[in-house]
């Protein structure tokens, strides 16, 4: 038998029949021989902007093609991610370094990330996830790893040849390695935990019993500011989604979907656009995170869907009373229980090149790991008497990518909805969807949510719970000294400690549904969703300015008098990229009337040695009056408005607005502005000084500062940050307007409807397929298309792919 395998090794495919014969002689095939073997060639066809259309005859073959395609475009980012998820950053990049790009797990030190993923994405977690997936998805995952490895091996072979040209910046790097299916499962685990544990990586892995000092957080945000950011550590991460039913399209049985995630332009969570086809079983297009082999946002010929980051809490805290004799034991119903101490070891490369092991102990309780938040608030430290445990609902949710896998194959909106209710798997997102031949639009925040109804929260409150609610009312903090305070398991819930689907908000409408990262309650103003547990998000609170702008756009489009889905889709494409500033439209005239009357504004001295100074604001007032309240690349005044509005936000809302928020007028309030407040004029004067310090004329066109570098060109862009009420988001970090791989903003945009031929989709991918597209390297085409607002008619059908003028075919032979 060993000689048989040696014979097969050089030419695996021709041995498939021989393996079957050998199995008949020697007994049943081992597990690896029973795998779905892709006998037929795999096609990777690339159309305009380099979008891959992968076609195969088996699930494994489809994975091979997709893994190879992603690796061709984003190998360095993928390889860096696989190092992270396997807990090896300290081995390759040093313990003190940090990731170079942003992501859902923030920017903790490498050593903290390594300990975290060793603890939460270890072999047991991987096996638990693998075991719950359908066999076809496991084949797809195995194929993806194989396809990725094909590209890595080809690159390594090329690298060994003299005079080779490096296809990737990381060519030859020791951290670029082949992977196995376990690396994909680890990557999936990381994605699931983005709404919970990965928000507090450093505070979990550095927690020590009764430590003299609490570990410093990975960022400088206050706890309340930190909790306002739903994933990652960058403000503004989120999305817009609008869906219109037949009352808006004017055509019975039709609907239109607009999806617009505001997401990372670089790093491991970057979106990748693709089309995956397994004839007779799967035909779906859209985007997924790098390293994920299923479409997560997109469409097939029967349904289309998109997501926004949800306002629901996916984690909760437990207030532990510790055993007075031992800070690693805690009391439950008067009995002392030991924490489970998990010893962890991480390989660390020292500056001299030697490698040794760093060791830590992670402490777990029946509720979850201990988290020390003392550096953010001393009352939340692990002391001799008290500690906090954190539970993430998605740590025990293996259904996330099984759900996506099923959605990719859904044949109607009703089936799509049924899958969502059955799996209740969505980890930290809202969902909006439409279906072919269906005049309804679907919104739901149905997914994995802690089983914390408000009566449990009230019955299990502690003094710490009430104090915590002062800066974050949504996160449940329950009494960990009583077993009755564990999360409740609903009768029909598919997961222990989770809410049932029927207790989560959903809505079917024939006019529109919308979400711009506000809570569920106002997904349609004509039918507010109320009465749900507060863990699902606040109800009756003011929307963000971007949220108000989104509803304004949706309302205008729904009332536009369209006569077909196609007509409405065209209007959606134009309207959603106008880049209007809601705050300027609503408040600019009054602000300028109040601030500009004096012409000059006295600003106080910045320190004792300085003098008060007079700032001339007349030119600023003229620039803002001429500005059309848009953030187009050529618009003059958008930069000045940003600087002005940012300073106005320092004035408390109850003092800035004349009329406070009212649930009776949620889309119109707060309204009015106290423009006569002297702080308004001072804010404008300070904005003028800020522009001068940065060397920017007050009427600088936006595109001179907001641009992206691609293939040696500076491509001017449109859009702004959501604080100013821009629906069209482009937001660099650290005060720099230049967009790049550390920025976030519009990423994958899709407008989808269905006609008699089936799906009709228009798409844009703002940051392009290639990881180099927004760092000066290759990948300009998609970036330039987005900058021109030139929506791509997506070639979904075979005949459309065949006639694409940029079609390139690659045949992958397994």
Long-range contacts (C-beta under 8 A, 24 or more apart in sequence): 1-26, 12-814, 13-39, 13-813, 13-814, 35-60, 35-139, 35-142, 36-60, 36-136, 36-139, 37-814, 38-64, 38-143, 38-814, 39-814, 41-811, 41-812, 41-813, 41-814, 42-811, 42-812, 42-813, 42-814, 43-809, 43-810, 43-811, 43-812, 44-68, 44-69, 44-809, 44-810, 44-812, 45-801, 45-807, 45-808, 45-809, 45-810, 46-806, 46-807, 46-808, 46-810, 47-795, 47-801, 47-804, 47-806, 47-807, 48-781, 48-792, 48-795, 48-804, 48-805, 48-806, 49-765, 49-768, 49-769, 49-781, 49-782, 49-785, 49-792, 49-806, 50-768, 50-769, 50-770, 50-779, 50-781, 50-782, 51-273, 51-274, 51-275, 51-765, 51-769, 51-794, 52-274, 52-275, 52-769, 53-274, 53-275, 53-277, 53-795, 53-801, 54-274, 54-275, 54-276, 54-277, 55-277, 55-278, 55-279, 56-277, 56-278, 57-278, 57-279, 58-139, 58-143, 58-278, 59-136, 59-137, 59-139, 59-140, 59-143, 59-278, 60-139, 60-140, 60-142, 60-143, 60-146, 61-143, 61-814, 62-140, 62-143, 62-276, 62-277, 62-278, 62-282, 63-139, 63-140, 63-141, 63-142, 63-143, 63-144, 63-145, 63-146, 63-147, 63-293, 64-143, 64-144, 64-146, 64-147, 64-150, 64-812, 64-814, 65-143, 65-147, 65-812, 66-140, 66-143, 66-144, 66-147, 66-274, 66-276, 66-293, 67-143, 67-144, 67-145, 67-146, 67-147, 67-148, 67-149, 67-150, 67-151, 67-293, 68-147, 68-148, 68-150, 68-151, 68-812, 69-147, 69-274, 70-144, 70-148, 70-272, 70-274, 70-290, 70-291, 71-147, 71-148, 71-150, 71-151, 71-152, 72-151, 73-272, 73-769, 73-770, 73-771, 73-779, 74-270, 74-272, 74-290, 74-769, 74-770, 74-771, 75-151, 75-152, 75-155, 75-167, 75-168, 75-170, 75-176, 75-771, 76-168, 76-169, 76-170, 76-176, 76-771, 77-101, 77-266, 77-267, 77-268, 77-270, 77-290, 77-771, 78-148, 78-268, 78-290, 78-291, 79-152, 79-170, 79-173, 79-175, 79-176, 79-177, 80-170, 80-175, 80-268, 81-187, 81-267, 81-268, 81-290, 81-291, 82-177, 82-179, 82-183, 82-186, 82-187, 82-291, 83-175, 84-113, 84-117, 84-190, 84-268, 85-117, 85-121, 85-183, 85-186, 85-187, 85-189, 85-190, 86-117, 86-121, 86-183, 86-186, 87-113, 87-114, 87-115, 87-116, 87-117, 87-118, 87-121, 87-346, 88-114, 88-175, 88-347, 89-113, 89-114, 90-114, 90-346, 90-347, 90-348, 90-349, 90-358, 91-346, 91-347, 91-348, 91-349, 91-355, 92-174, 92-175, 92-349, 93-175, 94-348, 94-349, 94-351, 95-348, 95-358, 99-267, 101-264, 101-266, 101-267, 101-268, 101-741, 101-742, 102-232, 102-233, 102-234, 102-264, 102-266, 102-267, 102-733, 102-742, 102-744, 103-232, 103-264, 103-267, 103-268, 103-269, 104-190, 104-191, 104-194, 104-198, 104-231, 104-232, 104-269, 105-190, 105-194, 105-198, 105-201, 105-232, 106-198, 106-199, 106-201, 106-218, 106-219, 106-232, 106-233, 107-218, 107-219, 107-233, 108-201, 108-202, 108-218, 109-202, 109-218, 111-346, 111-348, 111-358, 112-201, 112-202, 112-205, 112-206, 112-218, 113-201, 114-346, 115-205, 115-344, 115-346, 115-360, 115-362, 116-197, 116-198, 116-201, 116-204, 116-205, 117-186, 117-190, 118-344, 118-345, 118-346, 119-204, 119-205, 119-342, 119-344, 119-362, 119-369, 120-189, 120-193, 120-197, 120-395, 121-185, 121-186, 121-189, 121-190, 123-182, 125-189, 126-182, 126-185, 126-186, 126-189, 128-398, 129-185, 129-188, 129-189, 129-398, 130-181, 130-185, 131-398, 132-398, 132-399, 132-402, 133-398, 133-401, 133-402, 133-405, 134-402, 134-405, 136-405, 137-294, 137-401, 137-402, 137-405, 138-181, 140-293, 140-294, 140-405, 141-181, 141-184, 141-185, 141-293, 142-181, 143-293, 144-184, 144-293, 145-179, 145-180, 145-181, 145-183, 145-184, 147-812, 148-178, 148-179, 149-178, 149-179, 150-812, 152-176, 152-177, 152-178, 153-178, 169-772, 183-291, 184-291, 184-292, 184-293, 187-268, 187-289, 187-291, 187-292, 188-292, 188-400, 188-401, 190-268, 191-269, 191-289, 191-292, 191-400, 191-427, 192-394, 192-395, 192-397, 192-400, 192-427, 193-392, 193-394, 193-395, 194-231, 194-232, 194-269, 194-427, 194-428, 195-230, 195-231, 195-310, 195-314, 195-315, 195-392, 195-394, 195-427, 195-428, 196-314, 196-315, 196-390, 196-392, 196-393, 196-394, 196-395, 196-428, 197-315, 197-369, 197-390, 197-392, 197-395, 199-226, 199-229, 199-231, 199-315, 200-371, 200-373, 200-390, 203-371, 203-372, 203-373, 203-375, 203-376, 204-362, 204-369, 204-370, 204-371, 204-390, 205-360, 205-362, 206-360, 206-372, 207-362, 207-363, 207-369, 207-370, 207-371, 207-372, 207-382, 207-387, 208-372, 208-382, 209-327, 209-328, 209-363, 209-382, 209-387, 210-327, 210-382, 210-383, 210-384, 211-372, 211-381, 211-382, 213-374, 214-372, 214-373, 214-374, 214-375, 214-378, 214-381, 214-382, 215-372, 215-374, 215-375, 216-375, 217-375, 217-376, 222-376, 222-471, 223-373, 223-376, 223-377, 223-380, 223-471, 223-472, 224-471, 224-472, 226-376, 227-471, 227-472, 227-474, 227-475, 230-309, 230-310, 230-311, 230-428, 230-517, 231-309, 231-428, 232-264, 234-733, 234-744, 235-723, 236-262, 236-721, 236-722, 236-723, 236-729, 236-731, 236-744, 237-262, 237-263, 237-264, 237-309, 237-744, 238-262, 238-308, 238-309, 238-516, 238-517, 238-722, 239-263, 239-306, 239-307, 239-308, 239-309, 239-515, 239-516, 239-517, 240-308, 240-514, 240-515, 240-516, 240-546, 240-550, 240-576, 240-727, 240-729, 241-306, 241-307, 241-308, 241-430, 241-432, 241-514, 241-515, 241-516, 242-432, 242-512, 242-513, 242-514, 242-550, 242-553, 242-554, 242-557, 242-572, 242-576, 243-432, 243-433, 243-434, 243-441, 243-442, 243-443, 243-512, 243-513, 243-514, 244-441, 244-511, 244-512, 244-554, 244-557, 244-558, 244-568, 244-572, 245-434, 245-439, 245-440, 245-441, 245-509, 245-510, 245-511, 245-512, 246-439, 246-440, 246-510, 247-439, 247-510, 247-511, 247-558, 248-510, 248-511, 248-512, 248-557, 248-558, 248-559, 248-560, 248-562, 248-568, 249-439, 249-562, 249-564, 249-565, 249-567, 249-568, 249-753, 250-561, 250-562, 250-563, 250-564, 250-567, 250-568, 251-562, 251-563, 251-564, 251-565, 252-439, 253-437, 253-438, 253-439, 254-439, 254-564, 254-565, 254-753, 254-754, 254-755, 255-434, 255-435, 255-438, 255-439, 255-440, 255-441, 255-565, 255-753, 255-754, 256-434, 256-565, 256-568, 256-569, 256-572, 256-751, 256-752, 256-753, 257-299, 257-304, 257-305, 257-306, 257-432, 257-433, 257-434, 257-441, 257-750, 257-751, 257-752, 257-753, 258-306, 258-572, 258-576, 258-749, 258-750, 258-751, 259-297, 259-304, 259-305, 259-306, 259-307, 259-432, 259-748, 259-749, 259-750, 259-752, 260-306, 260-576, 260-746, 260-749, 261-297, 261-306, 261-307, 261-308, 261-746, 261-747, 261-748, 262-722, 262-729, 262-731, 262-744, 262-745, 262-746, 262-747, 263-744, 263-747, 263-748, 264-744, 264-747, 265-739, 265-740, 265-741, 265-742, 265-743, 265-744, 265-745, 265-747, 265-766, 265-767, 265-774, 266-740, 266-741, 266-742, 266-743, 266-767, 266-771, 266-774, 266-775, 267-741, 270-747, 270-767, 270-771, 271-297, 271-747, 271-748, 271-765, 271-767, 272-769, 273-748, 273-763, 273-765, 273-769, 275-796, 276-408, 281-409, 282-408, 282-409, 283-796, 284-408, 284-409, 285-761, 285-794, 285-796, 286-748, 286-750, 287-747, 287-748, 287-765, 292-401, 294-401, 294-404, 294-405, 294-408, 295-404, 295-408, 296-404, 297-748, 297-750, 298-408, 298-750, 299-750, 299-752, 299-759, 299-761, 299-796, 300-408, 300-409, 300-410, 300-759, 301-436, 301-758, 301-759, 301-796, 302-410, 302-411, 302-412, 302-435, 302-436, 302-754, 302-759, 303-407, 303-410, 303-411, 303-412, 303-413, 303-415, 303-416, 303-433, 303-434, 303-435, 303-436, 304-433, 304-434, 304-435, 304-750, 304-752, 304-759, 304-761, 305-407, 305-416, 305-431, 305-432, 305-433, 305-434, 306-431, 306-432, 306-433, 306-750, 307-426, 307-429, 307-430, 307-431, 307-432, 308-429, 308-430, 308-432, 308-515, 308-516, 308-517, 309-428, 309-429, 309-430, 309-517, 310-426, 310-428, 310-429, 310-430, 310-445, 310-447, 310-520, 310-537, 311-445, 311-474, 311-517, 311-518, 311-519, 311-520, 311-536, 311-537, 311-538, 312-428, 312-445, 312-447, 312-449, 312-474, 312-519, 312-520, 312-535, 312-536, 312-537, 313-449, 313-450, 313-474, 313-475, 313-476, 313-535, 313-536, 313-537, 314-392, 314-393, 314-394, 314-427, 314-428, 314-448, 314-449, 314-450, 315-390, 315-391, 315-392, 315-393, 315-450, 315-475, 316-390, 316-391, 316-450, 316-452, 316-475, 316-476, 316-477, 316-478, 316-487, 316-535, 317-371, 317-388, 317-389, 317-390, 317-391, 317-468, 317-475, 317-476, 317-477, 317-478, 318-365, 318-367, 318-368, 318-388, 318-389, 318-390, 318-391, 318-477, 318-478, 318-479, 318-480, 318-485, 319-386, 319-388, 319-462, 319-464, 319-465, 319-477, 319-478, 319-479, 319-480, 319-481, 320-365, 320-367, 320-370, 320-386, 320-387, 320-388, 320-389, 320-480, 320-481, 321-385, 321-386, 321-480, 321-481, 322-383, 322-384, 322-385, 322-386, 322-387, 324-384, 324-385, 327-382, 327-383, 327-384, 327-387, 328-363, 330-365, 330-387, 330-480, 330-481, 331-481, 332-366, 332-480, 332-481, 332-482, 332-483, 333-481, 333-482, 333-483, 337-365, 337-366, 339-363, 339-364, 339-365, 339-370, 340-364, 340-365, 365-389, 365-480, 366-486, 367-391, 367-480, 367-486, 368-392, 368-395, 379-464, 379-467, 380-464, 380-468, 386-464, 388-477, 389-480, 391-450, 391-487, 391-497, 393-448, 393-449, 393-450, 393-495, 393-497, 393-498, 394-427, 394-428, 394-448, 396-495, 396-496, 396-497, 397-425, 397-427, 397-448, 397-495, 399-423, 399-424, 399-425, 399-448, 399-494, 399-495, 400-425, 400-426, 400-427, 400-448, 412-436, 412-438, 413-438, 413-440, 413-442, 414-438, 416-442, 417-442, 417-444, 417-506, 420-444, 420-446, 420-447, 420-501, 421-446, 421-501, 422-494, 422-501, 423-494, 424-448, 424-493, 424-494, 424-495, 424-498, 424-499, 424-500, 424-501, 424-504, 430-515, 430-520, 432-513, 432-514, 432-515, 434-752, 434-753, 434-754, 435-754, 436-754, 436-758, 436-759, 437-754, 439-510, 440-508, 440-509, 440-510, 441-508, 441-509, 441-510, 441-512, 441-513, 442-506, 442-507, 442-508, 442-513, 443-505, 443-506, 443-507, 443-509, 443-513, 443-514, 443-515, 443-520, 443-523, 443-524, 444-504, 444-505, 444-506, 444-507, 445-504, 445-505, 445-506, 445-520, 445-536, 445-537, 446-501, 446-504, 446-505, 446-506, 447-504, 448-495, 448-498, 449-498, 449-499, 449-504, 449-535, 449-536, 450-476, 450-487, 450-497, 450-498, 450-499, 450-535, 451-487, 451-488, 451-489, 451-490, 451-493, 451-497, 451-498, 451-499, 452-476, 452-478, 452-487, 452-488, 452-533, 452-535, 453-488, 453-499, 453-503, 453-533, 454-533, 454-534, 456-485, 456-487, 456-488, 457-533, 457-534, 457-535, 459-484, 459-485, 460-484, 460-485, 473-534, 473-538, 474-534, 474-535, 474-537, 474-538, 476-535, 499-533, 499-535, 499-536, 503-532, 503-533, 504-532, 504-536, 505-529, 505-532, 505-536, 511-558, 512-554, 512-555, 512-557, 512-558, 514-550, 514-551, 514-554, 516-543, 516-544, 516-546, 516-547, 516-549, 516-550, 516-551, 516-727, 517-544, 517-546, 517-547, 518-543, 518-544, 518-547, 522-547, 522-551, 522-666, 522-667, 525-551, 525-666, 525-667, 540-663, 541-661, 542-661, 542-666, 542-669, 542-670, 543-666, 543-667, 544-722, 545-582, 545-583, 545-722, 545-723, 545-724, 545-725, 546-582, 546-722, 546-725, 546-726, 546-727, 546-729, 548-582, 548-667, 548-725, 549-580, 549-582, 549-725, 549-726, 549-727, 550-727, 551-667, 552-582, 552-667, 553-727, 555-667, 565-753, 565-754, 565-755, 566-753, 566-755, 566-760, 568-753, 569-751, 569-752, 569-753, 569-760, 569-762, 572-751, 573-751, 573-762, 573-791, 576-727, 576-728, 576-749, 576-751, 577-718, 577-728, 577-789, 578-630, 578-727, 578-728, 579-630, 579-631, 579-632, 579-718, 579-719, 579-720, 579-726, 579-727, 579-728, 580-629, 580-630, 580-725, 580-726, 580-727, 581-629, 581-630, 581-631, 581-638, 581-641, 581-720, 581-724, 581-725, 581-726, 582-724, 582-725, 582-726, 582-727, 583-641, 583-645, 583-724, 583-725, 584-627, 584-629, 584-641, 584-645, 584-724, 584-725, 585-629, 585-725, 586-671, 586-725, 587-673, 588-624, 588-629, 588-641, 590-672, 590-673, 590-675, 591-644, 591-648, 591-673, 591-675, 591-680, 591-684, 592-621, 592-624, 592-625, 592-675, 593-675, 594-673, 594-674, 594-675, 594-676, 594-677, 594-680, 594-681, 595-621, 595-675, 595-680, 595-681, 595-683, 595-684, 596-621, 596-681, 596-684, 598-681, 601-681, 601-682, 601-684, 601-685, 603-682, 603-685, 603-686, 603-689, 615-685, 615-686, 615-688, 615-689, 616-688, 617-681, 617-684, 617-685, 617-688, 619-698, 620-644, 620-684, 620-687, 620-688, 620-698, 621-684, 623-698, 623-699, 631-702, 631-706, 631-718, 631-719, 631-720, 631-726, 631-728, 631-730, 632-702, 632-703, 632-718, 633-701, 633-702, 633-703, 633-706, 633-707, 633-716, 633-717, 633-718, 633-787, 634-701, 634-702, 634-703, 634-716, 635-701, 635-702, 636-699, 636-700, 636-701, 636-702, 637-698, 637-699, 638-702, 638-720, 639-691, 639-696, 639-700, 639-702, 639-705, 639-737, 640-687, 640-688, 640-691, 640-698, 640-699, 641-724, 642-720, 642-721, 642-724, 643-686, 643-687, 643-690, 643-691, 644-683, 644-684, 644-687, 645-723, 645-724, 646-687, 646-723, 647-683, 647-684, 647-686, 647-687, 648-680, 648-683, 649-723, 650-679, 650-683, 651-677, 651-679, 651-680, 651-683, 705-737, 705-738, 706-730, 706-732, 706-737, 706-738, 706-739, 707-737, 707-738, 707-739, 708-738, 708-739, 708-740, 708-767, 708-774, 708-783, 708-787, 709-738, 709-740, 709-774, 709-775, 709-776, 710-768, 710-773, 710-774, 710-776, 710-777, 710-779, 710-780, 710-783, 710-784, 711-776, 711-777, 711-778, 711-779, 711-780, 712-776, 713-780, 715-780, 715-783, 715-784, 715-787, 716-787, 717-786, 717-787, 718-787, 718-789, 719-745, 719-746, 739-774, 740-774, 740-775, 741-771, 741-774, 741-775, 743-774, 746-786, 749-786, 751-791, 757-797, 758-796, 758-797, 759-796, 761-793, 761-794, 761-796, 762-791, 762-792, 762-793, 762-794, 763-791, 763-792, 763-794, 764-789, 764-790, 764-791, 764-792
